[in-house]
Amino acid sequence: MVPISYYLFLAAALFCLGMFGVLVRRNALVVFMCVELMLNAANLTFLAFARMRGDTIGHVSAFFVIAVAAAEASIGLAIVIAVFRSRGSVNIEDIKTMKH
Amino acid sequence: MNIEQVLFGAFAVLTLLSASLVIFAKSPISSAMALVSTFFFLAGIYVLLWAHTVAALQVLVYAGAIMVLFLFVIMLLNLGEEAAGPRLTFSRILGGGAAIGLFVVLALAIARVPNRVQSLSLAQQQTFGTLRAIGESIFTTWLLPFEAVSLLLLVAMVGAVVVAKSRI
């Protein structure tokens, strides 16, 4: 039996990797992928606590997170396509119209 | 050391390796491919946590549907490799420091979590994590959130078409 805290450490490491990617990468698509990594870390935490408590509410939460991630990915990629069409780039440093 | 610990160690190391490949890969295509393998290894970890249904959903929805969407957009935009190499800029050092700091805080918090795992009763072992148990929970207790999520997906679908279409 693997202790639950190992799963939680793995989820924390995955979340921090995703956060590092969001902060560091300049390609909007890779930033979206790193957001998916962070959502997966949250899912892993839900499932680890569900196993620890022995109920299935964590599984239901993970199901909702997956559905919201699908919606987020479709909207986000549509925005990326629209921005690429008007600016010709997906570098998030080039997109600064809303700055100030 | 039993088989569960060996599997957990292997899946954990492979998950972290492919997750870092997502971040450090140069071309977006290889990032996406590394993300697919991350999802598969995570599905293995979910199975170790008795979450078979969520593992199946992970492979079907994440590795199947969402990643196809990602690859489609990457190929549609025809993105090449990034010109800039691994420069060590101020923002990158700051980002790395923030990530490491967050991990230290989370690890300190996790170390205080009581490490008791509820052993599943024989009846629970039959039902825990099955599609039937999760479906009953969703369609009785969580019916309103479920309907809200279906509405959310409809809105996202229509919104994606409206945003990505050049002229309507």
Interface residues (C-beta under 8 A of the other chain):
Chain A: M1 V2 P3 I4 S5 Y6 Y7 L8 F9 L10 A12 A13 L14 F15 C16 L17 G18 M19 F20 G21 L23 V24 R25 R26 N27 L29 V30 F32 M33 C34 E36 L37 N40 N43 L44 L47 A48 A50 R51 M52 R53 G54 T56 I57 H59 V60 A62 F63 F64 I66 A67 V68 A69 A70 A71 E72 A73 S74 I75 L77 A78 I79 V80 I81 A82 F84 R85 V90
Chain B: E4 Q5 F8 A12 T15 L16 A19 S20 V22 I23 P28 S31 A32 L35 T38 F39 L42 I45 Y46 L48 L49 W50 A51 T53 V54 L57 Q58 V61 Y62 A65 I66 L69 F70 V73 I74 L76 L77 L79 E82 A84 S91 R92 L94 G95 G96 A98 A99 I100 L102 F103 L106 A107 I110 A111 V113 N115 R116 V117 Q118 L120 Q124 F128 G129 A133 I134 S137 I138 W142 P145 V149 L152 L153 V155 A156 M157 G159 A160 V161 V163 A164 S166
